[in-house]
């Protein structure tokens, strides 16, 4: 499917997006994602609520909606006594029909395999920090996870490109960032082993730590950059990513706002900041950029003046590192559907 996407994208962008929808639902069917997750995916892809005649109505953010569906809705039959639908207020959009078709197929397969009302969202329970420890342990046991083993959470957007299909527990989880495809992998999995791209790999931990692994995986996903083949491992950033996971908002960090201005005004700033963060001295940073030491010194002075602190003094490098990661999160495009190529 991914090879076909690449060939068709340049010829017909609309068809390319339609094939991405098909690929997305294929992955959900393989992962045996439950009906709420399937509806949340359809709603997120369509940008409007989705529902089914024997299940919930779900918003594009994955929230369960109360009340009756509107009368003017786009529907598709699942079988003789059930249907799925999209609740679009305006005219039908290009991929609505294929979203409904694949949703109906996926729901039909899921419905035939288990009672949807009895199916528990074990992964959502396991990764939710507000659920009691005993509930998370029970969910882990039902998923076949061992309390003596360590695992890590992997997160991908709905339009991720899949290279392999590992037999790991997976589900579609509703988050503040939208609907995210989530897997629980062995701790030994690295960024090079990621089955899809872009992909965020959370920190490793035992079963009680998987809620934190999920939060750090979301941060890692937001740190993925173009091209879409990227994967980011949260453990590369140590404690910095834990800080971002506990307080992901950058709205109250003045260092990020100053960095925003600096990066806008100076074309050299981004590469220089990375070099400073990864180097022990200005001279080493200059060598990594293949520039003269005096040029680097001028840049460091500019950084210090505009940021209000010296990145090589005391906590300066830690402040710069946190600010730069937060700036990357603010400008992340990892969750956006990539344009046809």
Secondary structure, DSSP 8 states (H G I E B T S, - for coil): -HHHHHHHHTT-HHHHHHHHHHHHHHHHHHTT--HHHHHHHHHHHHTS-EEETTS-EE-TTS-EE-S---SS-EEEEEETTEEEEE--SSS--TTHHHHHHHHHHHHHHHHHHS-TTT---HHHHHH-TTS-HHHHHHHHHHTT--TTS-EEEEEE-TT-EES------EEEEEETTEEEEEEEEETT--GGG-SEESEEE---B-GGGHHHHHHHHHHHHHT--SSTT-EEEGGGGTHHHHHHHHS---TT-HHHHHHHHHHHH-TTHHHHHHHHHH-SSHHHHHHHHT--HHHHHHHHHHHHHHHSS-TTSTTHHHHHHHHHHHHHHHT--TTS-----
